């Protein structure tokens, strides 16, 4: 095999590997697995210094959900089910109450003063039936009241207590 052909094969292999890793990353898995025109609400929470739950949960307008639990969750892996239309309606109400479309998209240690480190980061994505979409990334150590209230309300509406949280790990408020 010629040197140029080997280089081309290596390039193609690297590009395919990158595409597979990107497609399978958990960061936006719920949004990626939804159909492009589907309205969805995605709540993702990441790691902290302690045993904080790490998961992505996508809620669809019909009340069905897709949950990808990684660590410190009730069930690791991918699961799906139905919460009912009420879960969608309550989630939308929480987003509207928070003035979601006006919230700063990044509320983290890099963008806000007086944040403490080692707290989990939450991402909230809302895509409407009209195709309007926004993601807000929030570090819990920054103490932004609107985001604390929004994450708590979404957890409640999306069945966090039944599907994600496990008493064996920590209290839902983040206290250990």
Secondary structure as UniProt FT lines:
FT   HELIX           3..24
FT   TURN            27..28
FT   HELIX           29..33
FT   TURN            36..37
FT   STRAND          40..45
FT   STRAND          54..60
FT   TURN            61..62
FT   STRAND          64..71
FT   STRAND          77..82
FT   HELIX           85..97
FT   TURN            98..99
FT   HELIX           100..102
FT   STRAND          106..107
FT   TURN            109..111
FT   STRAND          121..127
FT   TURN            129..130
FT   STRAND          133..139
FT   HELIX           140..142
FT   HELIX           145..157
FT   TURN            158..159
FT   HELIX           160..163
FT   TURN            167..169
FT   TURN            172..173
//
